[in-house]
């Protein structure tokens, strides 16, 4: 993967104007995962916002475990 190439993994609709996109990229030799909010601007373009974060892909298993725990807890509370 080139240093500037972003690979879109998928997205989840947040609301009518925003979505959360998951992308992989390389930056200065680091393999990164980005979770960022994208929004439709006044021109109708979908653009990235400042909301979101990036982390080294080696941290993905820990993040996934935390998200799985959040899902289990939400299911236990009847929220899902």
MARVODREN-899471 format. One record per residue: residue number from 1; residue in three letters; x, y, z of N, C-alpha, C, O in turn. Coordinates in pm, 1 decimal. Example, Ala and Ser with C-alpha at 12.3 -4.5 7.8 and 13.67 -1.06 7.14 Angstrom:
% MARVODREN-899471
+-----+--------+----------+----------+----------+----------+----------+----------+----------+----------+----------+----------+----------+----------+
! num ! residu !     n_c1 !     n_c2 !     n_c3 !    ca_c1 !    ca_c2 !    ca_c3 !     c_c1 !     c_c2 !     c_c3 !     o_c1 !     o_c2 !     o_c3 !
+-----+--------+----------+----------+----------+----------+----------+----------+----------+----------+----------+----------+----------+----------+
!   1 !    ALA !   1319.0 !   -569.0 !    780.0 !   1230.0 !   -450.0 !    780.0 !   1320.0 !   -330.0 !    780.0 !   1423.6 !   -331.9 !    846.5 !
!   2 !    SER !   1285.0 !   -225.0 !    708.0 !   1367.0 !   -106.0 !    714.0 !   1290.0 !      3.0 !    787.0 !   1340.9 !    113.8 !    803.9 !
+-----+--------+----------+----------+----------+----------+----------+----------+----------+----------+----------+----------+----------+----------+
//
This chain:
% MARVODREN-899471
+-----+--------+----------+----------+----------+----------+----------+----------+----------+----------+----------+----------+----------+----------+
! num ! residu !     n_c1 !     n_c2 !     n_c3 !    ca_c1 !    ca_c2 !    ca_c3 !     c_c1 !     c_c2 !     c_c3 !     o_c1 !     o_c2 !     o_c3 !
+-----+--------+----------+----------+----------+----------+----------+----------+----------+----------+----------+----------+----------+----------+
!   1 !    UNK !     85.3 !   -117.5 !      0.0 !      0.0 !      0.0 !      0.0 !     89.6 !    123.4 !      0.0 !    184.4 !    132.1 !     78.1 !
!   2 !    UNK !     59.6 !    217.4 !    -86.9 !    136.5 !    340.8 !    -95.0 !    116.5 !    423.9 !     30.9 !     18.6 !    405.8 !    103.4 !
!   3 !    UNK !    209.5 !    514.8 !     56.3 !    202.9 !    596.5 !    177.7 !     75.4 !    679.6 !    185.1 !     25.7 !    704.3 !    295.0 !
!   4 !    UNK !     21.7 !    722.6 !     74.1 !    -94.8 !    810.7 !     77.6 !   -225.0 !    738.1 !     46.1 !   -331.7 !    799.6 !     49.8 !
!   5 !    UNK !   -218.9 !    610.6 !     15.6 !   -339.7 !    537.8 !    -21.9 !   -425.9 !    505.2 !    100.0 !   -378.1 !    446.3 !    196.9 !
!   6 !    UNK !   -553.0 !    544.0 !     93.9 !   -649.9 !    508.1 !    197.1 !   -739.0 !    398.2 !    141.4 !   -782.7 !    405.1 !     26.5 !
!   7 !    UNK !   -765.6 !    297.5 !    222.4 !   -853.4 !    188.5 !    182.3 !   -978.9 !    196.6 !    268.3 !   -973.3 !    179.3 !    390.1 !
!   8 !    UNK !  -1092.1 !    222.9 !    203.7 !  -1218.2 !    229.5 !    275.8 !  -1263.9 !     87.8 !    307.0 !  -1279.6 !      5.3 !    217.0 !
!   9 !    UNK !  -1285.2 !     60.3 !    435.4 !  -1331.8 !    -70.8 !    480.0 !  -1484.2 !    -73.4 !    482.9 !  -1545.2 !   -172.0 !    441.8 !
!  10 !    UNK !  -1545.4 !     32.9 !    530.7 !  -1691.2 !     39.8 !    536.0 !  -1735.3 !    164.7 !    607.7 !  -1654.1 !    242.5 !    657.7 !
!  11 !    UNK !  -1867.0 !    182.3 !    611.5 !  -1921.4 !    298.7 !    681.2 !  -2054.4 !    262.1 !    745.7 !  -2121.8 !    167.1 !    705.7 !
!  12 !    UNK !  -2089.8 !    340.8 !    847.0 !  -2214.6 !    324.8 !    920.7 !  -2282.0 !    461.3 !    922.8 !  -2218.7 !    562.1 !    954.1 !
!  13 !    UNK !  -2411.5 !    464.0 !    889.0 !  -2484.3 !    590.5 !    891.8 !  -2502.9 !    635.2 !   1036.3 !  -2551.4 !    559.3 !   1120.2 !
!  14 !    UNK !  -2464.0 !    758.5 !   1064.0 !  -2481.8 !    816.6 !   1196.8 !  -2616.9 !    887.6 !   1205.0 !  -2690.1 !    873.6 !   1302.9 !
!  15 !    UNK !  -2648.1 !    963.8 !   1100.8 !  -2777.7 !   1031.2 !   1087.0 !  -2794.1 !   1065.7 !    939.2 !  -2718.0 !   1016.0 !    856.2 !
!  16 !    UNK !  -2891.3 !   1149.3 !    904.7 !  -2916.4 !   1178.7 !    763.4 !  -2802.4 !   1250.9 !    693.7 !  -2787.6 !   1239.8 !    572.0 !
!  17 !    UNK !  -2723.2 !   1323.2 !    767.5 !  -2615.9 !   1403.3 !    706.0 !  -2475.4 !   1352.9 !    736.2 !  -2378.7 !   1401.2 !    677.4 !
!  18 !    UNK !  -2462.9 !   1255.9 !    827.5 !  -2330.2 !   1210.8 !    870.0 !  -2318.9 !   1058.4 !    866.2 !  -2416.2 !    985.5 !    885.3 !
!  19 !    UNK !  -2195.9 !   1013.8 !    840.8 !  -2165.5 !    871.7 !    849.5 !  -2028.2 !    856.7 !    914.3 !  -1948.1 !    950.1 !    915.6 !
!  20 !    UNK !  -2002.7 !    738.4 !    967.4 !  -1872.2 !    707.0 !   1025.4 !  -1804.0 !    610.3 !    930.3 !  -1855.1 !    501.5 !    904.0 !
!  21 !    UNK !  -1688.6 !    650.1 !    879.0 !  -1614.1 !    566.7 !    784.7 !  -1493.3 !    506.4 !    854.7 !  -1426.8 !    571.8 !    935.0 !
!  22 !    UNK !  -1466.6 !    380.9 !    822.9 !  -1348.8 !    310.7 !    872.2 !  -1254.5 !    293.1 !    753.8 !  -1292.1 !    236.4 !    651.3 !
!  23 !    UNK !  -1132.1 !    342.2 !    768.8 !  -1033.3 !    334.7 !    661.8 !   -900.4 !    284.3 !    717.0 !   -869.2 !    302.7 !    834.6 !
!  24 !    UNK !   -823.4 !    221.1 !    630.4 !   -686.1 !    183.0 !    661.9 !   -593.6 !    267.9 !    577.1 !   -625.6 !    301.8 !    463.2 !
!  25 !    UNK !   -477.9 !    302.0 !    633.5 !   -380.2 !    380.2 !    558.4 !   -240.9 !    356.3 !    615.6 !   -223.6 !    293.9 !    720.3 !
!  26 !    UNK !   -143.5 !    407.6 !    543.5 !     -4.7 !    408.1 !    592.2 !     39.1 !    553.2 !    600.4 !     10.2 !    633.5 !    511.6 !
!  27 !    UNK !    110.1 !    586.2 !    709.9 !    160.8 !    721.3 !    726.2 !    294.8 !    713.7 !    796.4 !    305.4 !    662.6 !    907.9 !
!  28 !    UNK !    396.5 !    764.8 !    730.1 !    532.8 !    765.4 !    784.1 !    573.2 !    627.4 !    836.3 !    633.7 !    615.8 !    942.9 !
!  29 !    UNK !    539.5 !    523.8 !    760.6 !    577.0 !    388.0 !    795.7 !    484.5 !    317.5 !    893.9 !    507.6 !    201.3 !    927.3 !
!  30 !    UNK !    381.1 !    385.1 !    940.5 !    286.5 !    325.4 !   1034.7 !    160.7 !    279.3 !    961.6 !    109.0 !    349.4 !    874.6 !
!  31 !    UNK !    112.7 !    161.7 !    997.5 !    -14.7 !    111.9 !    947.5 !   -122.1 !    160.4 !   1043.7 !   -116.6 !    132.0 !   1163.3 !
!  32 !    UNK !   -220.1 !    233.9 !    990.9 !   -318.6 !    299.6 !   1075.1 !   -461.0 !    261.6 !   1037.9 !   -490.1 !    230.1 !    922.5 !
!  33 !    UNK !   -548.6 !    264.9 !   1136.2 !   -692.2 !    252.5 !   1115.9 !   -753.8 !    384.8 !   1159.3 !   -720.7 !    438.3 !   1265.1 !
!  34 !    UNK !   -843.1 !    436.5 !   1076.9 !   -909.1 !    563.9 !   1106.6 !  -1058.9 !    542.3 !   1117.6 !  -1118.4 !    476.0 !   1032.7 !
!  35 !    UNK !  -1119.3 !    596.4 !   1219.1 !  -1264.2 !    602.1 !   1234.0 !  -1297.5 !    750.5 !   1238.0 !  -1262.5 !    820.4 !   1333.1 !
!  36 !    UNK !  -1364.8 !    797.6 !   1135.1 !  -1387.6 !    941.1 !   1122.1 !  -1531.8 !    968.2 !   1080.9 !  -1591.0 !    892.4 !   1004.0 !
!  37 !    UNK !  -1587.1 !   1076.9 !   1132.8 !  -1719.7 !   1121.8 !   1091.8 !  -1703.7 !   1200.7 !    961.9 !  -1620.0 !   1290.4 !    951.7 !
!  38 !    UNK !  -1784.9 !   1165.6 !    863.9 !  -1792.6 !   1237.9 !    737.1 !  -1930.1 !   1302.4 !    730.9 !  -2028.8 !   1243.0 !    774.4 !
!  39 !    UNK !  -1937.4 !   1423.8 !    676.9 !  -2063.8 !   1497.1 !    671.7 !  -2084.2 !   1558.1 !    534.2 !  -1988.5 !   1585.6 !    461.7 !
!  40 !    UNK !  -2209.6 !   1578.7 !    499.8 !  -2244.0 !   1646.8 !    375.1 !  -2233.8 !   1797.0 !    401.4 !  -2300.0 !   1849.4 !    491.0 !
!  41 !    UNK !  -2150.5 !   1866.0 !    323.1 !  -2134.8 !   2010.1 !    342.4 !  -2241.0 !   2086.5 !    264.2 !  -2328.1 !   2025.6 !    202.1 !
!  42 !    UNK !  -2234.2 !   2218.3 !    267.0 !  -2335.3 !   2302.3 !    201.8 !  -2336.0 !   2285.6 !     50.2 !  -2436.3 !   2314.6 !    -15.0 !
!  43 !    UNK !  -2224.3 !   2239.0 !     -6.2 !  -2216.2 !   2215.9 !   -150.5 !  -2268.0 !   2078.3 !   -190.1 !  -2274.7 !   2045.3 !   -308.5 !
!  44 !    UNK !  -2304.8 !   1997.8 !    -89.7 !  -2353.7 !   1863.3 !   -117.9 !  -2245.2 !   1757.9 !   -124.3 !  -2273.3 !   1641.6 !   -153.1 !
!  45 !    UNK !  -2120.1 !   1797.5 !    -97.5 !  -2008.0 !   1703.6 !    -96.3 !  -1998.7 !   1635.1 !     39.5 !  -2028.1 !   1695.7 !    142.6 !
!  46 !    UNK !  -1957.7 !   1509.0 !     39.0 !  -1930.9 !   1438.8 !    164.5 !  -1783.4 !   1456.6 !    196.2 !  -1696.9 !   1417.5 !    117.8 !
!  47 !    UNK !  -1755.1 !   1516.3 !    312.6 !  -1618.0 !   1551.5 !    349.2 !  -1587.9 !   1503.2 !    491.4 !  -1678.9 !   1491.4 !    573.5 !
!  48 !    UNK !  -1460.1 !   1475.1 !    520.8 !  -1424.8 !   1434.4 !    657.3 !  -1435.5 !   1552.3 !    752.4 !  -1409.8 !   1666.5 !    714.3 !
!  49 !    UNK !  -1473.6 !   1523.9 !    876.8 !  -1478.2 !   1626.3 !    981.0 !  -1360.1 !   1605.5 !   1075.4 !  -1281.2 !   1512.8 !   1057.3 !
!  50 !    UNK !  -1348.3 !   1690.4 !   1174.5 !  -1244.1 !   1675.3 !   1275.8 !  -1279.6 !   1566.9 !   1377.8 !  -1194.4 !   1524.2 !   1455.7 !
!  51 !    UNK !  -1405.9 !   1522.5 !   1377.0 !  -1450.5 !   1421.6 !   1473.9 !  -1402.3 !   1284.4 !   1430.0 !  -1429.4 !   1241.3 !   1317.9 !
!  52 !    UNK !  -1331.8 !   1216.9 !   1517.2 !  -1283.4 !   1082.7 !   1487.9 !  -1144.3 !   1063.1 !   1544.2 !  -1092.1 !   1146.9 !   1617.7 !
!  53 !    UNK !  -1085.9 !    950.7 !   1507.9 !   -952.0 !    921.4 !   1557.0 !   -884.5 !    818.2 !   1468.2 !   -948.9 !    749.7 !   1388.7 !
!  54 !    UNK !   -754.0 !    809.1 !   1484.0 !   -674.1 !    707.8 !   1417.6 !   -592.1 !    634.8 !   1521.7 !   -556.8 !    690.9 !   1625.5 !
!  55 !    UNK !   -562.2 !    509.5 !   1493.3 !   -477.3 !    432.1 !   1583.0 !   -399.4 !    331.5 !   1501.4 !   -437.5 !    298.0 !   1389.2 !
!  56 !    UNK !   -289.3 !    283.1 !   1558.3 !   -210.6 !    182.4 !   1489.9 !   -292.1 !     53.9 !   1481.9 !   -362.0 !     17.7 !   1576.5 !
!  57 !    UNK !   -282.3 !    -15.4 !   1367.1 !   -365.8 !   -133.9 !   1346.3 !   -339.9 !   -241.5 !   1450.5 !   -427.1 !   -325.2 !   1473.7 !
!  58 !    UNK !   -225.0 !   -242.5 !   1513.3 !   -196.8 !   -338.4 !   1619.9 !   -289.1 !   -322.6 !   1740.0 !   -301.4 !   -414.1 !   1821.4 !
!  59 !    UNK !   -354.0 !   -207.1 !   1751.5 !   -446.7 !   -182.2 !   1861.2 !   -590.6 !   -222.5 !   1826.8 !   -678.7 !   -216.5 !   1912.5 !
!  60 !    UNK !   -614.4 !   -263.5 !   1702.1 !   -750.0 !   -301.7 !   1661.9 !   -808.8 !   -415.7 !   1745.1 !   -925.5 !   -406.3 !   1783.2 !
!  61 !    UNK !   -734.4 !   -523.4 !   1775.8 !   -795.4 !   -629.7 !   1856.3 !   -848.3 !   -580.5 !   1991.3 !   -955.1 !   -623.9 !   2034.6 !
!  62 !    UNK !   -776.2 !   -491.8 !   2057.7 !   -822.8 !   -438.4 !   2186.6 !   -947.1 !   -352.4 !   2166.5 !  -1041.0 !   -360.7 !   2245.8 !
!  63 !    UNK !   -949.4 !   -270.2 !   2062.1 !  -1066.9 !   -187.3 !   2034.9 !  -1187.9 !   -273.9 !   2001.9 !  -1298.6 !   -246.9 !   2048.5 !
!  64 !    UNK !  -1166.8 !   -377.2 !   1922.2 !  -1276.5 !   -467.4 !   1886.4 !  -1331.6 !   -536.5 !   2010.4 !  -1453.2 !   -551.3 !   2023.1 !
!  65 !    UNK !  -1245.5 !   -579.0 !   2101.9 !  -1290.8 !   -643.7 !   2225.7 !  -1375.5 !   -547.7 !   2308.6 !  -1478.0 !   -587.3 !   2364.2 !
!  66 !    UNK !  -1333.4 !   -422.4 !   2317.1 !  -1410.8 !   -322.8 !   2391.8 !  -1547.4 !   -301.6 !   2327.1 !  -1648.3 !   -292.2 !   2397.0 !
!  67 !    UNK !  -1551.3 !   -294.1 !   2194.7 !  -1678.3 !   -276.3 !   2124.4 !  -1768.8 !   -398.8 !   2141.0 !  -1890.5 !   -385.0 !   2153.2 !
!  68 !    UNK !  -1709.5 !   -517.7 !   2141.4 !  -1788.5 !   -638.5 !   2163.9 !  -1846.5 !   -639.3 !   2305.3 !  -1960.0 !   -682.6 !   2325.3 !
!  69 !    UNK !  -1770.8 !   -592.4 !   2401.9 !  -1820.5 !   -583.2 !   2539.6 !  -1934.6 !   -481.5 !   2547.6 !  -2033.4 !   -504.0 !   2617.5 !
!  70 !    UNK !  -1920.6 !   -370.4 !   2476.3 !  -2027.9 !   -270.2 !   2473.4 !  -2154.5 !   -330.6 !   2413.3 !  -2264.8 !   -304.3 !   2461.1 !
!  71 !    UNK !  -2138.8 !   -410.7 !   2309.3 !  -2255.5 !   -476.5 !   2248.9 !  -2320.2 !   -574.1 !   2346.8 !  -2442.6 !   -576.8 !   2359.8 !
!  72 !    UNK !  -2238.6 !   -654.3 !   2415.7 !  -2293.2 !   -749.2 !   2512.8 !  -2369.9 !   -675.5 !   2622.7 !  -2478.1 !   -719.0 !   2662.2 !
!  73 !    UNK !  -2315.9 !   -566.3 !   2671.4 !  -2380.7 !   -488.5 !   2776.9 !  -2510.4 !   -426.2 !   2726.3 !  -2611.0 !   -426.6 !   2797.3 !
!  74 !    UNK !  -2508.9 !   -372.8 !   2604.8 !  -2629.5 !   -313.6 !   2546.5 !  -2737.2 !   -419.8 !   2527.0 !  -2855.4 !   -392.9 !   2548.6 !
!  75 !    UNK !  -2697.2 !   -540.0 !   2486.5 !  -2792.9 !   -650.1 !   2472.4 !  -2849.7 !   -689.7 !   2609.1 !  -2969.6 !   -714.7 !   2621.2 !
!  76 !    UNK !  -2764.8 !   -695.5 !   2711.5 !  -2810.1 !   -732.3 !   2844.8 !  -2910.4 !   -631.0 !   2898.9 !  -3001.0 !   -667.4 !   2973.8 !
!  77 !    UNK !  -2894.8 !   -503.9 !   2861.1 !  -2986.0 !   -398.5 !   2905.6 !  -3112.0 !   -390.4 !   2818.2 !  -3203.4 !   -313.3 !   2847.1 !
!  78 !    UNK !  -3115.7 !   -469.9 !   2712.3 !  -3230.2 !   -468.1 !   2622.2 !  -3228.1 !   -352.7 !   2523.4 !  -3330.9 !   -321.2 !   2463.5 !
!  79 !    UNK !  -3114.6 !   -290.2 !   2505.4 !  -3103.8 !   -177.2 !   2415.0 !  -3088.9 !   -221.7 !   2270.1 !  -3115.3 !   -145.1 !   2177.4 !
!  80 !    UNK !  -3046.4 !   -346.1 !   2251.6 !  -3032.7 !   -401.2 !   2114.7 !  -3128.3 !   -516.7 !   2097.8 !  -3133.4 !   -577.4 !   1990.8 !
+-----+--------+----------+----------+----------+----------+----------+----------+----------+----------+----------+----------+----------+----------+
//
